[in-house]
Every structure is written in structure tokens, then in C-alpha cells.
């Protein structure tokens, strides 16, 4: 079967209103009122940023999720096109596109994300074409619209595609979503919530009993891990002076997809994805911070 797309993404896009602050706010005390150091508007969203990374690394990428009908929906569509991502199968629903207010600590680059997404942006069952899903080597989903992600994952796997994920919240559907994808990529706090194990390796081995393929967990400043069969791999993060950590996990997933399609071993796969995430942390924004292959290779050679 010919698969013209390396990766199709189905999930969240966002227009981010980013505020850099001298310190993150507190409910009470001297940090309850803080003057904004600077602010900007940029594009992001879990799936959009992962796809932008894939495209920057040379993959053939398509977005086939839902956009809002407002100015933000048009803005993110234009940004995806500008970055070489095909949007001909993107769906437009009436309503507001997802947007976020992001507070960034300018000392450390750490951020707090406050987001909103119109319920009307949920993907409908009739908007998932089996022929479209069968045209990709990998289909990438996130957990913003869990019903849509589970349907997309099941249909994609039935078509023979690999399904990767961005799962960073825990709901009553999370375990079902983990089971639906081929290679779950989980945020650090998800595994303990699903398994009751605080230790990530023990948690993955417990999860392994319910999921037969490779499992990955991102650990932020501590790097990332993969459980591949019975072999546990850990790769530390690259030390960088962080400017903005927004989108670093999404960039990791885009680089992970690149490594997966190029047949990298699990340890090399983690190192490559960690390097891409590290580069993104040295730049401001989500999509604006995605690295190309040269920047990732330079980071790997520097450390």
C-alpha cells in the first residue's frame, strides 16, 4: 500500500498569548500582582507543534484535525501552511479555535498554561475517512478530544498505520486511549495515576501487562524513558539555559516520530528527541521554537 504521508496529526491547535514575567504569580503576598515584562502572540497546540517539528525535520506532514471558524482558526491554518504542512483535509467547525494564555518565568523558562477549547471543535465520527488514515505511515493523536482520538487511533491501526500519542492528562477515558494507540507517549504524572506506582520503571512494567508495544514517558528536565519489551532505557535531558519550555514535549514527540520512521534504536530515539526538545527550550514560543535537523544534530554534538 502506498502511503504518501509520513505523518498525519489529529488533535489540538492553539493561538498562544504569551506573557513573560519576572516570577510566576502566587495567590497571596508580593507575587500576587506582577508587571508583565513582555508579551507576544504565537501559534502552538500539542498536535500542531508536533507536526511543525516533523515538517522542520523533513517529514511529509498533514493536519487532519478540526479548526475553529474564527480569526484564530484562520491564523493557525495559515501558519501550518507556511511551515509546509498540508491542511487540505482539515475540518472547520463553527466556533472559537483553542487558545491559551501562557505565563513564562523569565528566570527559568518554566511556564503555566491556561487554555480554552470550544466543545464544538470535537471531531465527529463521519469526519474520519478510512482512506485518509490509510495514507499515513504514522498517525499522531493527542488527548484534547479523547473520543475523536480513540476513534482515530482504532481506525488508523486497522489500516496498518502506527499510532503515536501525546497524553498529559488523566480522565476516565485515559486508559482506553492508551490502549487504543500503538506507542503511547505519556507525560510523567500519567503513569503513576494509571498504575499507582510512583516509580516510573515499575509503573511502565505494570502498564506493560496491558499494552504489548513500546511505552515512552517524558520526564521534563530528567529526560525520557522507553520500555521496549523487557528492556528499560533512560536518556537524560540535554543541559540548556531555558528561555521558554512551552511546547518542548510536543517537539519531543515530533522528533520521536522522525526517529521512529528512520528506524532508530530506542536509546538513539530518546537522545534525538531529547536534543530537539532541548533546542526548543532555548527559543521562545511553541511552533516558533521548533528546530530543524541541523540544530538538533548540533545539540547532540555539543554534549
URURGI-V567653 format. One record per helix or strand of 3 or more residues. SS is the DSSP state (H for helix, E for strand). FROM is the first residue (numbers start at 1). TO is the last residue. Records with the same first field share a line. If there is no record, write none. Layout:
SS->FROM-TO, FROM-TO
This chain:
E->5-10, 14-21, 36-44, 61-63, 66-68, 91-93, 99-105, 111-116, 136-142, 162-167, 185-187, 215-218, 224-228, 231-235
H->46-56, 71-82, 119-121, 125-127, 130-133, 146-158, 174-180, 188-195, 200-208, 220-222, 248-261, 266-281, 287-289, 293-302
